[in-house]
Amino acid sequence: MSPHVPDLAALELFAAVARYGSIGAAARHTGITQQAASARLRAMEAQVGAALLDRDPRGSRLTPAGALLVDWAAPLLAQAGELDSGIASLRRARDAQLRVAASLTVAEHLLPAWLVALRDEYEQAGRQAAEITLVAANSEAAAALVAEHGVDLGFVEGPSAPRGLRSRVVAADRLAVVVRPDHPWARRRSPVRPAELAGTPLVEREEGSGTRQALRAALTACLGGGTQLAAPALRLSTTTAVRQAVRAGAGPAVLSLLAVRENVAAGLLAVIPVPGLDLGRRLRAVWVGGAQPPAGPARDLMAVAIRLGAPPEPG
């Protein structure tokens, strides 16, 4: 575009002068001061290279060059108005719905409170709450949905951020080794060591589970990269199924404290300490694009998650 073409804001101001017959009225219409309007119009005349207005105490009149410029600018301003309306409709559509994918731990134990808080924030601000669609899946599947633009925002577990996605830590979590209260580990005096845990068949989640990834990363960090882990006693697709299998006597499992705290408090499961093994982990929001999620419900939900979060529970 030629450097002599004024920007849309200057053209809109000039058209307002033509419509109202004065710079002061045009300034009020466009929401700027008369001084700023006068300066912008002088800069516009210098840019175009022609006098566009005749100014006198009674007002401002278009010169012949100014009249031509107003005529030429009219269809451009009309199209810009249509573009502005179209963009506004896109923003309304964006703000009307939010698609979220979350790991099972987040979806079951954290996200409901975050969504209620987001709804309350919108109501207090007089804003229409977005229609929210939630997909609960393992962390790998949730990250894949984000990468494929199937959802707007994801929440995942695991020892590291998914490759190719932007991420932000929003909460802390801690895993725990749990058994049925009559399991031998619950009655022994000597502690369970990391190597013994690694060599014990566990009730585990499926491949792609953030909990499973975090456990393997913690054991590898503690015991070394050559550590051989025992084949699982059972491999199940949900946290609830793993928890119930442990209660039924299938063997030990490693689960989020968020998922077992009620069972532990009721005496249905026992937490087994493993000295020397760091089972803390971070929970992340993930998205595609810029340094933050897109403005609107996705960014607002991440802000709520960061504010409420989940402090690491004692291990």
N, C-alpha and C positions, 0 to 999 in steps of 0.2 A: 504494500500500500504506500502511495506517495506520502512524503512527510508533510505535504500541504493539506492533507485531509484531516479536519478536526475530529476529536473523539466524540462519542455519542453524548456525553454529558454537556459538552460545549454546544453541540447542535441542538440539544433539547432546550438549553437556556436561550439560544438565539431564536428558536421557534416561539418560545414563550414571549420574548420581547415583541416579535411580530404580532402575536395574538393579543397581547394586553397593551401595547403601545408605550410601555415604560420599563426601564431596567428595574426599578424598585418592585413593581408588580411581578415581573418575571422572577426576581430573586425570591420573593415570598412564595411563589408557586413551586419553585424547585428546592426550597428549603435551605437557602444560603443567604448570607448578608448581601446588602446592595454593594458594599465595597468589594466583596469577593466576586460578585457578578460582573461589576465593571472591569475588574482586573482580568477576569477570564475572557470577556468579550474583546478587550484590547489585545490580549495574547492571540485570540482567534483571528482577528484582523491581520495581525503581523504574520501569522502562519499562512493564511490564505493569500496575503499579498495585495489586498484591496480594502478600501473603506466599505464597511457594510452597514453602518448606522450614521444618520445625521442626528446629533444630540442637541437639544435646546432645553430651556427651563420648562417648557410645556410637555416634554416627553422625548421619545426617540422614534425616528422614522427610518424605514429601510431605504438604503440607496438602491439604484438599479441593480448593482452587483449583489446587494443583500437580498433583494427580491428573487433573483435567480437562485441564489444559494438556498433560500427557504424552500423554493419549489423543488429543487433537486434533492434536498434532504428529506422531504416529506415521506416518500416511499421507504427510505432507509429507516426512518424513525418508526414508521408503521410496522415494518418487518421486525425491528428490534423489540417493539412492544409485544408482537406475537411470540418472539423467542423468549422474552421474559415470562410471558404467561405459560408457555410450554415448560420452561424450567421450574416454575412454581408448581405446576401440576406434578412434575417428576418428584419434587421435594415432598409434596403432600402424599404421593403414593409411597415414597420411601418411609415417611414417618407413620404411615397407616399400618405397617406390618413389620415384624421382626422375626427372622428365621434363625433359630439357635440350635446348635448341636452341642451336647455335653456328655462327658464321661459319666458312667453310672453313679460314681460316688458324688460328683457335683450335682447331677440331675436329681438324685434322690434326697440328698442331705443339705445342700446349700442353695441351689437355684430357686426353690420355691420361696424362700424368704427374700432373696434378691428381687424376684419378680413382684412380690407384694410391695416391697419398698419402692420400686420403680413406679408402680401404679399409683402409690400414695403421693409420690413427688409430682407426678403429672397432674393429679387431682388438685393438689394444693396450688399448683401454678396455673390452673384453669386450662390445661392442655388435654387434648384427646389422647387417651392411652392407645398404644399400638396393639394391634392384634398379633399375638405371639404364637408361633409354631415351634415346638420343641421336639428334637430328635434325640433320644437317649441311646448311646452306643458306646463301644469301647473307645479309648483315646485315639487309636489309629484310625478308626472309621470316622470319628468326629473330625479329625484333622483333614482327612481326605475330602469330606463334604465341604469344608471351608475352602480347600485348594481348588475344588471343582466349581466354586461359586454356587453350591447347592444350598448354603446357608450364609447368613451375614456375619455371624460371630460364633466362635467355638470356645469351649472350656475343656481343657485336657489335663491329664496327670502325666506321670512319667518323669524320668531323671533329666531330660533336656527338652528344649523347644523343638517342635517339628521343623524339619528342614524346608526352606522355601516359604515359610509363613512369618509374618510379624507377630510378636508376642509380648505379653506383659504379665508378670507375676501378680496375681490378685489375692492369693490366700496361701496359708501354710497348712500342712496336714502331717499326720504321723501314722505309720503302719504299726501293727501289733501282731505278734504271734499269739494265736488263740487256740485253745483246746477245750474239750468238754471237761467239766470239773472232776470227773473220775478218771481222766487220762493220766498215765504214769508221770508225765511231765508236770502235772499240777501238784503231785504229791512228793516229788523228789526234793532233796535238800541242795544238791549241787546244781549250779546253773547250766542251762542249755548253752552250748558254745556255737559260734557261727558255723564252724565246720560240721558240727552235728546237724544243725539245721539244714545246711546245704546237702547233706547226705540222707536226709529223711524224705520219703515220698509225702508230698503235701497235697491237699485239696487246692487246686489252682484255678484261676480264670483262664480264658482262652488266649491264644496268640493275639497280640494287638492290645491287650489290656495294659493300661498305665500302671496298675498295681503290680502286675506281674513283671513289667519292665523295671519298675523301681526296686523290687525285691532283688532281682538278678543283678542290677547295677550295684546295690548296696553290698551284696555278698562278694561280688567281684572286687569291689574297692577294698573290702576287708581282707579277703583271702588271696587275692591275686588273680591275674587273667587266666591262669590255667585251671581254675576251679571247676570241677565237674559236679553238676547238680543232679540230684536224683530225679528219675522219671516221676511224674506226678501220680499220686494215688487216684485222683479223679481230676478231670478238666471240665469245668462248667462255664456257662456263658453269662451268668449274672452273679452279682454279689450276694443276693438273697439266697440263691441256690447253694453257693459255697458255704454261707453261714449255716444254713439248715443241714447241709451234709456234715459239717463239723459237729453240730448238736446231735446228729444221728449216730456219731461215732466213726465217721469215715477217716478221721485223722486230723492232724494239725492243719492250720491255714494261716496265711498272712493277709490281713485285711486292714482297711482304714479304721482307725479308732472311731471315726464318725459313724461307721456302719455297724459297729459292735457295742458301742457304749451302753445302750439300753440292755442288751443281753448280758453284758458284764455286770451292770448294776443289779440286775435281777438274779444273778448267780447262775445263769444258764451257760455262760462261757467264762473261761479264766484266761487272763493275759499272762504270758510267759516271758519274763525278761531275758534278753540275750545280750549279755555284757560285751561291749566292743563293737556292736553292730549299730550303725546309724540308720535308723528307719524313718527319719524326717524326710519330707519331700515338699515340693512346691506345686501349686495348682496355677495354671496359666490360662489367660484369655488369648486366643489366636484369631488372626484375620488376614485378609489379603489387601495389599495396597500400601498406603502411606504410614507415617509414624504412629498414627492413631486410627482406630476404626472410623468409618464414615460418620460424619456429624448426623445426629439423630438418635433413634432408640438404641442402636448398637453401642455407640459411644457412651450414652447415658447409662446403659446397663453395666458396662465395664466399670464406670465410675462408682456405681452402687456396690459392685462386687469388691472393689478395692476398699471402699469405706467400711463395709460390713466384714468382709473377709472371713477368715477362720483362723484364730490363733492356734499355734501348735499345741496339741494337748500333751499333758505329761506322759512320758513313755515309761 
